[in-house]
Amino acid sequence: LIFLSLSLTSSLGGELGDEINWRTYADGIYEIKETKKPGMIVFHRDNSNSCVRLGNEMRGYKQLIKRSEKFVMISCNGENDPQSEIFDYDGTYVPKIFFVYPNNTISWTTVSSQLNYQYRYYYRSAKQLNERMRDFLKAVKKEHIESEL
C-alpha cells in the first residue's frame, strides 16, 4: 500500500486564488529588478472578509488575470511581508495594493480612487483594480517612451 500525504497549506495567493503567478516579496522585487517589468505588491490575509470578497471577484476575471501577466505579482500574505514600515504609513488595512515601477520604486500616486483619502491603496472590487492596472501600464509605457527622447 502507498499512502499519500496531502498538505493543507494554502497557496501563495491564498484567498486571491492561484490563477495568477504569485511571487514572494523577496523574489518579486528581485524579478522586477532583473526583468524591468512593473510590479504589484498585494497585502492580504486569508481571515479578512474584504480580501475574501476581492479574491472571489479576481478568480475567473479573465481580463484581470491576463493583465497580471504584464506585472510581477507579489503576494504579501502575512508570512512573507517585508520588514519595512513604509507600507503602513496610512494604516495596516487589507487588502492593500501598491504598484511598482520597473526601476523598483513605489508609485505612491497610483491609488484606488482620488476621492479616497483615508484608505488610498484599498481596492473595493476587481473591476476597480483592473482599471488601475490598465492605467498604470499606460503610465509606465508613456514614461518609458518619454525617457528615450
Secondary structure, 3 states (H helix, E strand, C coil): CCCCCCCCCCCCCHHHCCCCCEECHHHHHHHHHHHCCCEEEEECCCCCHHHHHHHHHHCCCHHHHHHHCCCEEEEECCCCCCCCHHHHCCCCCCCEEEEECCCCCEECCCCCCCCCCCCCCCCCCHHHHHHHHHHHHHHHHHHHHHHHC
